[in-house]
């Protein structure tokens, strides 16, 4: 049970660190003129990839 809890914690912690750092990288790598397009497409893609409830 401890292994499962530790694995879940590790996955959640890694996702919590990865998402904001990747967003920062994506914003820095995208030209300012295209930022609204990139943000919109990322939001649509994230919502489509999420399982429906």
PyMOL commands that place a pseudoatom at each C-alpha (Angstrom):
pseudoatom trace, name=CA, resn=UNK, resi=1, chain=A, elem=C, hetatm=0, pos=[0.000, 0.000, 0.000]
pseudoatom trace, name=CA, resn=UNK, resi=2, chain=A, elem=C, hetatm=0, pos=[2.853, 2.355, 0.787]
pseudoatom trace, name=CA, resn=UNK, resi=3, chain=A, elem=C, hetatm=0, pos=[4.323, 1.811, -2.672]
pseudoatom trace, name=CA, resn=UNK, resi=4, chain=A, elem=C, hetatm=0, pos=[1.015, 2.757, -4.323]
pseudoatom trace, name=CA, resn=UNK, resi=5, chain=A, elem=C, hetatm=0, pos=[0.662, 5.890, -2.209]
pseudoatom trace, name=CA, resn=UNK, resi=6, chain=A, elem=C, hetatm=0, pos=[4.268, 6.885, -2.941]
pseudoatom trace, name=CA, resn=UNK, resi=7, chain=A, elem=C, hetatm=0, pos=[3.804, 6.260, -6.683]
pseudoatom trace, name=CA, resn=UNK, resi=8, chain=A, elem=C, hetatm=0, pos=[0.591, 8.323, -6.754]
pseudoatom trace, name=CA, resn=UNK, resi=9, chain=A, elem=C, hetatm=0, pos=[2.265, 11.130, -4.852]
pseudoatom trace, name=CA, resn=UNK, resi=10, chain=A, elem=C, hetatm=0, pos=[5.237, 11.055, -7.214]
pseudoatom trace, name=CA, resn=UNK, resi=11, chain=A, elem=C, hetatm=0, pos=[3.040, 11.205, -10.296]
pseudoatom trace, name=CA, resn=UNK, resi=12, chain=A, elem=C, hetatm=0, pos=[0.935, 14.073, -8.959]
pseudoatom trace, name=CA, resn=UNK, resi=13, chain=A, elem=C, hetatm=0, pos=[3.999, 15.967, -7.794]
pseudoatom trace, name=CA, resn=UNK, resi=14, chain=A, elem=C, hetatm=0, pos=[5.717, 15.500, -11.166]
pseudoatom trace, name=CA, resn=UNK, resi=15, chain=A, elem=C, hetatm=0, pos=[2.634, 16.693, -13.049]
pseudoatom trace, name=CA, resn=UNK, resi=16, chain=A, elem=C, hetatm=0, pos=[2.364, 19.679, -10.721]
pseudoatom trace, name=CA, resn=UNK, resi=17, chain=A, elem=C, hetatm=0, pos=[5.961, 20.670, -11.449]
pseudoatom trace, name=CA, resn=UNK, resi=18, chain=A, elem=C, hetatm=0, pos=[5.908, 19.862, -15.175]
pseudoatom trace, name=CA, resn=UNK, resi=19, chain=A, elem=C, hetatm=0, pos=[2.753, 21.726, -16.204]
pseudoatom trace, name=CA, resn=UNK, resi=20, chain=A, elem=C, hetatm=0, pos=[3.703, 25.241, -15.042]
pseudoatom trace, name=CA, resn=UNK, resi=21, chain=A, elem=C, hetatm=0, pos=[7.308, 24.881, -16.177]
pseudoatom trace, name=CA, resn=UNK, resi=22, chain=A, elem=C, hetatm=0, pos=[6.249, 23.663, -19.632]
pseudoatom trace, name=CA, resn=UNK, resi=23, chain=A, elem=C, hetatm=0, pos=[3.717, 26.499, -19.895]
pseudoatom trace, name=CA, resn=UNK, resi=24, chain=A, elem=C, hetatm=0, pos=[6.472, 28.987, -19.106]
pseudoatom trace, name=CA, resn=UNK, resi=25, chain=A, elem=C, hetatm=0, pos=[8.725, 27.432, -21.749]
pseudoatom trace, name=CA, resn=UNK, resi=26, chain=A, elem=C, hetatm=0, pos=[5.925, 27.416, -24.317]
pseudoatom trace, name=CA, resn=UNK, resi=27, chain=A, elem=C, hetatm=0, pos=[5.171, 31.088, -23.680]
pseudoatom trace, name=CA, resn=UNK, resi=28, chain=A, elem=C, hetatm=0, pos=[8.856, 32.016, -23.971]
pseudoatom trace, name=CA, resn=UNK, resi=29, chain=A, elem=C, hetatm=0, pos=[9.328, 30.015, -27.188]
pseudoatom trace, name=CA, resn=UNK, resi=30, chain=A, elem=C, hetatm=0, pos=[6.222, 31.394, -28.931]
pseudoatom trace, name=CA, resn=UNK, resi=31, chain=A, elem=C, hetatm=0, pos=[6.397, 34.748, -30.717]
pseudoatom trace, name=CA, resn=UNK, resi=32, chain=A, elem=C, hetatm=0, pos=[4.152, 37.353, -29.110]
pseudoatom trace, name=CA, resn=UNK, resi=33, chain=A, elem=C, hetatm=0, pos=[2.014, 37.688, -32.262]
pseudoatom trace, name=CA, resn=UNK, resi=34, chain=A, elem=C, hetatm=0, pos=[0.982, 34.017, -32.071]
pseudoatom trace, name=CA, resn=UNK, resi=35, chain=A, elem=C, hetatm=0, pos=[0.475, 33.705, -28.316]
pseudoatom trace, name=CA, resn=UNK, resi=36, chain=A, elem=C, hetatm=0, pos=[-3.333, 33.956, -28.413]
pseudoatom trace, name=CA, resn=UNK, resi=37, chain=A, elem=C, hetatm=0, pos=[-3.523, 31.256, -31.088]
pseudoatom trace, name=CA, resn=UNK, resi=38, chain=A, elem=C, hetatm=0, pos=[-1.200, 28.959, -29.175]
pseudoatom trace, name=CA, resn=UNK, resi=39, chain=A, elem=C, hetatm=0, pos=[-3.083, 29.506, -25.916]
pseudoatom trace, name=CA, resn=UNK, resi=40, chain=A, elem=C, hetatm=0, pos=[-6.442, 28.840, -27.551]
pseudoatom trace, name=CA, resn=UNK, resi=41, chain=A, elem=C, hetatm=0, pos=[-5.280, 25.698, -29.339]
pseudoatom trace, name=CA, resn=UNK, resi=42, chain=A, elem=C, hetatm=0, pos=[-3.620, 24.405, -26.158]
pseudoatom trace, name=CA, resn=UNK, resi=43, chain=A, elem=C, hetatm=0, pos=[-6.829, 24.985, -24.196]
pseudoatom trace, name=CA, resn=UNK, resi=44, chain=A, elem=C, hetatm=0, pos=[-8.992, 23.253, -26.812]
pseudoatom trace, name=CA, resn=UNK, resi=45, chain=A, elem=C, hetatm=0, pos=[-6.577, 20.324, -27.005]
pseudoatom trace, name=CA, resn=UNK, resi=46, chain=A, elem=C, hetatm=0, pos=[-6.458, 19.945, -23.243]
pseudoatom trace, name=CA, resn=UNK, resi=47, chain=A, elem=C, hetatm=0, pos=[-10.236, 19.980, -22.975]
pseudoatom trace, name=CA, resn=UNK, resi=48, chain=A, elem=C, hetatm=0, pos=[-10.622, 17.436, -25.773]
pseudoatom trace, name=CA, resn=UNK, resi=49, chain=A, elem=C, hetatm=0, pos=[-8.047, 15.103, -24.227]
pseudoatom trace, name=CA, resn=UNK, resi=50, chain=A, elem=C, hetatm=0, pos=[-9.762, 15.157, -20.841]
pseudoatom trace, name=CA, resn=UNK, resi=51, chain=A, elem=C, hetatm=0, pos=[-12.067, 12.197, -20.219]
pseudoatom trace, name=CA, resn=UNK, resi=52, chain=A, elem=C, hetatm=0, pos=[-15.737, 13.106, -20.300]
pseudoatom trace, name=CA, resn=UNK, resi=53, chain=A, elem=C, hetatm=0, pos=[-17.653, 12.851, -17.085]
for i in range(1, 53): cmd.bond("trace and resi %d" % i, "trace and resi %d" % (i + 1))
show_as sticks, trace
zoom trace
